[in-house]
């Protein structure tokens, strides 16, 4: 005996109407998210550019593009954990530089 289950999803579109304080928080999160993405994208983009330059050199020497794609020099591409570790170190050093407040005790 085969039993089928049917799930119905209702989608309701409601416009958001955040308060000015909520808008400020949303902008902060969006800016932080954009900064993190750009920070992580930079090293990966640079690695791809280095690989692409190596492949283009092989194509310019007369190799077919498909063969050049297979034999292009290997380039280190940082993983997510590598980028995260670098980001944490840089943010901690930036926080240490900006939070250095004299203690009046």
Wavefront OBJ file of the C-alpha trace (Angstrom):
o trace
v 0.000 0.000 0.000
v 1.419 3.400 -1.035
v 0.602 6.430 1.090
v 1.189 9.880 -0.385
v 1.631 13.004 1.669
v 0.764 16.379 0.177
v 2.146 19.567 1.686
v 0.578 22.913 0.843
v 2.543 26.114 1.293
v 0.811 29.475 1.337
v 2.933 32.474 0.462
v 1.849 35.869 1.680
v 3.630 38.988 0.455
v 3.610 41.739 3.008
v 5.718 44.880 2.641
v 8.092 45.614 5.489
v 7.667 48.888 7.297
v 10.614 49.069 9.708
v 10.983 51.829 12.233
v 13.970 54.203 11.917
v 15.820 52.254 14.640
v 15.169 48.975 12.809
v 16.366 50.564 9.551
v 19.624 51.499 11.250
v 20.137 47.906 12.423
v 19.279 46.534 8.960
v 21.804 48.891 7.340
v 24.500 47.850 9.814
v 23.910 44.155 9.097
v 23.877 44.772 5.348
v 27.127 46.745 5.496
v 28.820 44.107 7.665
v 27.641 41.352 5.338
v 28.913 43.243 2.279
v 32.292 43.848 3.941
v 32.662 40.156 4.814
v 31.737 39.081 1.294
v 34.207 41.508 -0.286
v 36.936 40.412 2.128
v 36.375 36.738 1.268
v 35.941 37.343 -2.456
v 39.230 39.230 -2.875
v 41.700 36.350 -2.320
v 39.586 33.941 -4.380
v 39.397 36.450 -7.231
v 43.165 37.016 -7.096
v 43.804 33.258 -7.203
v 41.532 32.874 -10.221
v 43.297 35.765 -11.980
v 46.710 34.112 -11.416
v 45.397 30.781 -12.773
v 43.791 32.539 -15.738
v 47.042 34.331 -16.589
v 48.914 31.003 -16.551
v 46.276 29.429 -18.796
v 46.332 32.399 -21.189
v 50.114 32.088 -21.506
v 49.682 28.464 -22.573
v 46.999 29.410 -25.100
v 49.258 32.168 -26.487
v 52.015 29.551 -26.976
v 49.670 27.572 -29.223
v 48.006 25.092 -26.870
v 44.256 24.538 -27.240
v 42.085 26.188 -24.602
v 40.726 22.847 -23.343
v 44.209 21.396 -22.930
v 45.437 24.626 -21.332
v 42.577 24.442 -18.819
v 43.750 20.976 -17.768
v 47.472 21.762 -17.637
v 47.428 25.330 -16.302
v 49.632 25.770 -13.243
v 47.938 25.007 -9.942
v 47.247 28.063 -7.812
v 46.476 28.028 -4.096
v 42.859 29.058 -3.568
v 42.050 29.892 0.048
v 39.259 27.849 1.603
v 36.499 29.401 3.651
v 38.218 28.476 6.925
v 41.458 30.159 5.778
v 39.641 33.374 4.912
v 37.671 33.257 8.161
v 40.860 32.868 10.213
v 42.488 35.843 8.458
v 39.337 37.928 8.940
v 39.212 37.127 12.663
v 42.871 38.045 13.164
v 42.509 41.328 11.285
v 39.284 42.267 13.058
v 40.817 41.500 16.473
v 43.850 43.676 15.735
v 41.567 46.450 14.464
v 39.427 46.190 17.598
v 42.521 46.285 19.806
v 43.645 49.463 18.066
v 40.270 51.207 18.363
v 39.259 50.042 21.842
v 42.419 51.148 23.588
v 40.788 53.503 26.099
v 42.733 54.824 29.063
v 41.531 53.497 32.401
v 41.023 56.105 35.075
v 41.313 54.053 38.237
l 1 2 3 4 5 6 7 8 9 10 11 12 13 14 15 16 17 18 19 20 21 22 23 24 25 26 27 28 29 30 31 32 33 34 35 36 37 38 39 40 41 42 43 44 45 46 47 48 49 50 51 52 53 54 55 56 57 58 59 60 61 62 63 64 65 66 67 68 69 70 71 72 73 74 75 76 77 78 79 80 81 82 83 84 85 86 87 88 89 90 91 92 93 94 95 96 97 98 99 100 101 102 103 104 105
